[in-house]
Amino acid sequence: MATILQQLNDDMAEVVQTVRRSLVQILNGRGGAGAGTIWRSDGLIVTNAHVVEGTDSLTVSMADGQNYPAQVIASNPDLDLAAIKINARDLPVIATGESEALRAGQWVMSMGHPWGILNAVTGGVIISMGRRLGEMEFRNGQDWIAVNLHLHPGHSGGPLFDAQGRLVGVNTMMNGPEVGVAIPAHVVKRFLQEHVDNAVSASAPAVEVV
């Protein structure tokens, strides 16, 4: 049993180290900070809309300590999703998983910078996924992931990932003391395809979707 547990611990630690390379901290110039995940190696980063809203001064701090100014490319407050861009190349990118295949009880982990603690990890299980959580209907008619995770300020925009280190969601908020909510990866992909992949260039003005 001890050997099995040690192997599990080693495997999880390796997954966390891999995901951590694509995790960034986003400073909004107002004293606030959130997290983000490198989506493309050319500097495209996914985070929450509420992390970047209301500011023209964004700084992205990388896992290796380098800092870059960032520009908002697209933002959707209803989905609480934003895409930002930094001038960098050959960045470590997180793999994406199949969020539509998630099941209640599946183990997932989350990473961010809660209360200023950098690269903090927490783990739990999927509670449910869809447009409702019990009697509560999620906003905007979109799919959401409810997870048994302790999310705090600073987790916002960080990755929710499975046991293979694949991104299955983006952290967004708490919905009670034992329930965190994340945006599924398939919703993130659709947002990026509609509002980033079709952009004429990374230097185009930010698109706010209403």
N, C-alpha and C positions, 0 to 999 in steps of 0.2 A: 504493500500500500504506500509506504514512504517513497519508494522509487517512482510510482505512478504520479504521486503528488508533486515530486520534485521535477519530473519531466513536464507536467502541466504548467508548473510555475515558470520553468525555463522557456517553454513555448510561448506563454503569455508575455513574458518579459521581452522576448525577441520581437513579437508582434508590436508591442508598445514602442520599442526603439525604432522600428521601421516607420510606423505612423508618425512618430514625433518629428521625423525629418521633414515632413510636409506640413507641419503645424506652424502657424505664425501668430504673433501678437499684433493687434491693430490698435494704434493709439489715435484717438480722434481729435487731439488738440484742445479738448475741453477738460482734461483731467480724467477722462474715461478711457476704458480699454476693453477690448473683446478679443475674440480668437477668429482665425480663418484657416482655410485649408487650400494648399496649392493644387489647383485643378489641371493646369497646363504648365509645361516646362518653360514656356515663354513669359511667365509672370502673371497669368490669370489666377485670381484667388477668389474663392467663394466664402461669403460670410452672411450675417444677418443685415437686413436693411436698417434695423434700429441701432446697429453698431456704428454705421457710417452717416446716418442722417444728420442734417443740420450743421455740417462743418465743411469747410473748404481745405482743411489741413489734416491730411491723413498720413501716418507713418506706419510702415510695416516693419516689424522686427523679426528677423529670421532666426531659425534654430541655431545658426552659427554665430549669432550676435550682430550680423550686418543689418543696417537700417536703410530703408528705401522710401522715398515719397511715393504716394499712391494716388490714383485717380479712379473715381467711380465711373464704371462703364454702363451699368444698368442697375436699377433698383425697383423692387416691387414690395411696397409696405404691406399689402394684403397677405402675400406669401411670407413676408419677413425675410426676403432673399435679396442679396446684392452681389454683384460681380465687380471686383476692383482689379486694377492692373498696375504692376510695377515694371520698371525697365530692367529686366534681368533675363538671363538665359540659362538653359540646362539645369533647371531647378528640379528637386525630387518631387515626384507626383504621387499622390495616393491612388491606389487601385480602387475601382468602384465595384460594388456588389449589386445583387439583384434584390432591391428593397421590396419589390412586389411579392417576393417569395418568403418574406419574413413570417414567422409564426410565433404565437404567444408562447412564452417560456424560453425562447431562444436567448442565449447569453450574448450580450453586447457590452462594449465599453465606450466611454466618452473621454475626451481630452480637451483641456482648455487652461485658463489662467485665473481660477476663482480667487477673489480677494487678493489679487496680485501674486499668487503662488504660481510660478511658471510651470507649464507642462504637467499639470496635475491630472491624474487618471482616476476615474471611478468606474465601477462596473455594476451591472444588474441584468434584469431580464426584460424582454418585450412583454408589455401588458396587453396591448392591442394595437391594431393598425387599421385605419380607415377614416371615415368621415364623422364617426361618433365615438365617444368614450362614455359608456353607460348611457345615461339620459342626456348627456351634454353633446350637442352637435358642434363640431369644430367650425371655425369661421371659414368663409369663402368657398365652402363646398368642396375643398380639396382634401386629399388624403394626408393624414398626419400619423406620426408614430408616438404612442404613449409608452414610456419606459420607467422601470422602477430604479431611477437614478436620482442622486442628489445633485441637481444642477444649481449653480450659484452665479452671481454677477461675475463675468469673466469667462464663463463657459460659453457664452453666446457666440454663435458662429463657428464653434469648433466641431470636429468630426465625431459622429457616432459610427462606430465600426464593429465588424463582426470578429469572430475568433481567428479568421484568416487575415485580418488587417485591412479589409475592404470597406470603403465608405458606404454605409447604408443610409445615412441621414446627416442632417446638420442641426446641431442643438439650437433651440430657440428660446424656451422659457420653462418655468416651473408652473405646474397646475395643481398645487397642493404640496404638502411636506414630503410625500413619497413618490410623486409622479412628475417626471420631466417630459417635455414634448419636443419632438424633432421633426424636421421636414424630410420626407423620404427622398432618397437619391433619385428616383425616377421623376419626381417633381422638379428637383434641381436640374436634371438633364434637360427637361422640357423648357424650363425657364432660360437656360443658357442657349439652347438651340433657337429659341424664338427671338431672344433679345441681345445675344452676344455673337453667336456664330454668323448671323446675318448682318452684323454691323459692318460699315464700310471700312473702318479702321479702328485701331485701339485708341486713337487720338480724337475720335468723334465725341461730341458732347454726351454726357450721361443721359440715359433714357430712363425716365421714371414712369413705370407702368401703373395706370390707375384703372 
